[in-house]
């Protein structure tokens, strides 16, 4: 096994993990009610779903997990999962 083959496998794993994170964040953002976002002081549902949807689309279309655009959208998805999602769950009594 050469270094290039190993690098290809590592990139594939990173791509699939990042794609799963962005897909989960987008689907989760869509499932919360619109009223929950302002109640949790986390912006609007439209802003989060559009941003996360664009990130998911960019990940699918660009297919390089470590370019600047995908990195920015990955950070947005991680912020949603770490900060916004728990606040929405608290407001809507979801655990």
CORWO-V628187 format. One record per pair of residues at least 12 apart in sequence whose ideal C-beta (glycine too) atoms are under 8 Angstrom apart, sorted by sequence separation. I is the first residue (numbers start at 0). J is the second residue. D is the distance in whole Angstrom. If there is no record, write none. Layout:
BEGIN
I;J;D, I;J;D
END
This chain:
BEGIN
32;44;8, 57;69;6, 31;44;7, 58;72;7, 54;69;8, 57;72;6, 58;73;8, 28;44;7, 55;72;8, 54;72;3, 28;47;5, 29;48;6, 53;72;7, 54;73;7, 28;48;5, 51;72;8, 54;75;6, 50;72;8, 54;76;6, 25;48;7, 28;51;5, 51;75;7, 50;75;6, 51;76;6, 25;51;4, 24;51;5, 25;52;6, 51;79;6, 25;54;8, 21;51;7, 25;55;5, 47;79;6, 21;54;5, 22;55;6, 21;55;5, 47;83;7, 18;55;8, 21;58;5, 18;58;5, 17;58;6, 18;59;7, 41;82;8, 42;83;8, 41;83;5, 14;58;8, 39;83;7, 41;86;6, 40;86;7, 41;87;7, 17;64;5, 36;83;8, 39;86;4, 14;62;7, 39;87;5, 14;63;8, 14;64;5, 39;89;7, 13;64;5, 21;72;7, 25;76;8, 28;79;6, 36;87;7, 39;90;5, 13;65;7, 17;69;7, 21;73;7, 24;76;4, 27;79;8, 35;87;5, 38;90;5, 20;73;7, 27;80;8, 10;64;7, 21;76;5, 24;79;5, 28;83;8, 35;90;5, 17;73;6, 20;76;5, 24;80;6, 31;87;5, 35;91;5, 20;77;7, 23;80;8, 27;84;6, 32;91;7, 20;80;7, 24;84;8, 31;91;7
END
